[in-house]
C-alpha cells in the first residue's frame, strides 16, 4: 500500500488498495472546523469505463468505537472462530 499526503484536499493521511474493477480509499481528513474524520470510498469501474463511487464517513468521536469493533470482528474472522473458511 502506498501513502500520499496533500494539504489541498484536507487529506492528512491515506491508504488505498484495488483489484481489476474496484478501488478502495481510506482517508483521514480534517474538516473546516479542524475536527478529523475517516472517509472510506469505494469506486467501481463499469464495462463502459465509467465509475460509480460510494462513500461512508466516520466522525472523529466514532473512530475509537469503529476501530474496536473492526478489531474484534476481524480477530474472530482471522482466528477461525466464525466457522467459515477464508
C-alpha positions in Angstrom: 0.0 0.0 0.0 1.2 3.5 -0.7 0.8 6.6 1.4 0.3 10.0 -0.1 -0.3 13.3 1.7 -1.8 16.5 0.4 -3.0 19.6 2.3 -5.0 20.9 -0.7 -7.9 18.4 -0.2 -7.8 18.2 3.6 -6.3 14.7 3.5 -3.9 14.1 6.4 -3.1 10.5 5.5 -4.4 7.9 3.1 -4.2 4.3 2.1 -5.7 2.5 -0.8 -6.0 -0.9 -2.4 -7.6 -2.2 -5.5 -8.3 -5.1 -7.8 -9.2 -5.1 -11.5 -12.5 -3.2 -11.3 -12.8 -1.9 -7.8 -10.7 0.6 -5.8 -10.9 1.4 -2.1 -9.5 4.6 -0.4 -9.2 5.1 3.3 -8.6 8.8 4.1 -8.1 10.6 7.4 -9.3 14.2 6.7 -9.6 17.4 8.5 -12.8 19.3 8.3 -13.1 23.1 8.2 -13.9 23.1 11.9 -10.5 21.3 12.5 -12.1 18.1 13.6 -10.9 14.9 11.9 -12.9 12.1 10.2 -12.4 8.9 8.3 -13.7 8.7 4.8 -13.9 5.3 3.1 -14.5 5.5 -0.6 -15.3 2.6 -3.0 -15.0 3.2 -6.7 -16.3 0.6 -9.1 -15.5 0.6 -12.8 -18.2 -0.4 -15.2 -17.6 -2.2 -18.6 -18.1 1.1 -20.4 -15.2 2.6 -18.4 -17.4 4.8 -16.3 -17.1 4.8 -12.5 -19.7 4.6 -9.7 -18.5 6.0 -6.3 -19.7 5.2 -2.8 -18.6 7.0 0.4 -19.0 6.5 4.1 -17.8 8.9 6.7 -17.0 8.2 10.4 -16.6 11.3 12.6 -13.8 11.7 15.0 -15.9 10.8 18.0 -16.8 7.5 16.5 -13.4 6.4 15.3 -12.4 4.7 18.6 -15.6 2.6 18.5 -15.1 1.7 14.8 -11.5 0.6 15.4 -12.5 -1.5 18.4 -15.5 -3.2 16.6 -13.4 -3.9 13.5 -10.6 -5.3 15.6 -12.9 -7.6 17.4 -14.7 -8.8 14.3 -11.6 -9.3 12.2 -9.8 -11.0 15.1 -12.6 -13.6 15.2 -12.5 -14.0 11.5 -8.7 -14.5 11.3 -8.7 -16.9 14.2 -11.4 -19.1 12.6 -14.0 -18.5 15.3 -16.7 -17.8 12.8 -16.9 -21.3 11.4 -16.2 -20.3 7.8 -13.2 -20.8 5.6 -11.4 -17.8 4.2 
